[in-house]
């Protein structure tokens, strides 16, 4: 533990030294304390265990020189590095002999964050933080985590109080999720809720915030296309396989549609999606119908809509889609079910956990100042169960 304290002390000193080169840089060491959030009835016991975290954030405070900075009331953004001590010592590790219980391990985090005020006053503000990054766990292969490297997603909200011109006190409620997006099973993930206390140090004082008139925003309409690909390990098991022993499959999504950016902060789109999910083949093997499978059986068509919150060239995205057609009907007398339930044929032949609709959440990074070309990462989710991670490239046309 002494080495970890030394690590964060050195990080704090290096950040302070770096901050001398910019009046907008701040350093924010913090402490988090909370409990785990159960995600099934049999995991209710985990809510009795505690989680402790220490971290350091190095942030840059915007001053209103760009339109989006003023639109979001002068947010800040930067890098978060953290360490989490987990007291949970009773998760299942799978084996062909006897499953055994063990600790979940420790966690190290590197992530980017966006901090914005919902309300900003002279002496205090009420803020939110959106945090995306990576977690490295010291143990994996248990019922929660199938890999050492996982995605980190967290959100927090709470007040920041100005104590002096150089020092702020922040208090937050935080929700944290860590998982690998079904790339490696098991992947129930680790969810927790915490309370955070932090001190934010501005070596050169709080920077001055500028109000500028950028004129009216020019609304933008575009046709767009995007292509996504990803890998997943199927939940479908045959002949006594352990979760971590099932095969890997490729998934892809092609989108074509219309998007509209109606102000500097928000954009929406609607599209027709063509999805292809290779694990459908494994469902046919499970049913003993391998000779009836072909490439088209893994196809899906859907109508989708997404909403973007734009921080300059960076956008957080959320949306959903409803399936219009599945390739499994091809060559059969089966018909698409409409509504919110599936037929027995659909439940048997579609991949595990599929529903008539799905959700999508993630982010985009626009590569040019006109926001024509973008990269992105999205989670395709069926009612809380992830299908696969979509690694995306795309363009806004015309």
WOQUITA-V782879 format. One record per backbone hydrogen bond with DSSP energy under -0.5 kcal/mol. NH is the residue of the N-H (numbers start at 0). CO is the residue of the C=O. If there is no record, write none. Layout:
BEGIN
nh=[NH NH]
co=[CO CO]
END
This chain:
BEGIN
nh=[4 5 6 7 8 9 10 11 12 13 14 15 16 17 18 19 19 20 21 24 25 26 27 28 29 30 31 32 33 34 35 35 36 37 42 43 45 46 47 48 50 51 52 53 54 55 56 57 58 58 59 60 61 61 69 70 71 72 73 75 76 77 78 79 80 81 82 83 84 85 86 86 88 90 92 93 99 101 103 106 107 108 109 110 111 112 113 114 115 117 118 120 124 125 126 126 127 128 129 130 131 132 133 134 135 136 136 137 140 141 142 145 145 149 150 151 152 153 154 155 156 157 159 160 161 162 162 163 167 168 169 170 171 172 173 174 175 176 177 178 182 187 188 189 191 192 193 194 195 196 197 198 199 200 200 201 201 202 204 205 209 211 213 218 219 221 222 223 224 225 226 227 228 229 231 232 233 233 240 244 245 248 250 251 252 253 254 255 256 257 258 259 260 261 261 262 266 267 268 269 270 271 272 272 273 274 274 275 276 277 277 279 280 281 282 283 284 285 286 287 288 291 292 296 297 298 299 300 301 302 303 303 304 305 306 307 308 309 309 310 310 311 312 313 314 315 316 317 318 319 320 321 322 323 324 326 328 329 331 346 347 348 349 353 357 358 359 360 361 362 363 364 365 366 367 370 373 374 375 376 377 378 379 379 380 380 381 382 384 385 386 387 388 389 390 390 391 391 392 393 394 395 396 396]
co=[0 1 2 3 4 5 6 7 8 9 10 11 12 13 14 15 16 17 18 21 58 200 56 198 54 196 52 194 50 192 45 48 190 35 39 40 42 43 44 45 33 84 31 82 29 80 27 78 25 56 76 23 59 74 65 66 67 69 68 114 59 112 57 110 55 108 53 106 51 83 49 84 86 101 99 140 92 90 87 83 135 81 133 79 131 77 129 75 127 125 125 123 159 118 124 157 115 155 113 153 111 151 109 149 107 134 147 105 144 144 91 183 185 134 178 132 176 130 174 128 172 126 124 168 122 160 166 166 199 160 197 158 195 156 193 154 191 152 189 150 179 142 143 177 175 34 173 32 171 30 169 28 167 26 198 165 199 200 201 164 62 209 211 216 260 258 396 256 394 254 392 252 390 250 248 181 231 246 237 241 242 231 229 275 227 273 225 271 223 269 221 267 219 259 265 265 307 259 305 257 303 255 270 301 253 272 299 251 297 249 275 276 277 278 278 279 280 281 282 284 283 288 289 293 294 295 274 324 272 321 270 301 319 268 317 266 315 264 307 308 313 309 310 310 363 308 361 306 359 304 357 302 355 300 300 298 325 326 328 342 343 344 345 350 320 380 318 378 316 376 314 374 312 372 372 367 393 364 391 362 389 360 377 387 358 378 384 380 381 383 379 379 230 377 228 388 375 389 226 373 224 371 222 394]
END
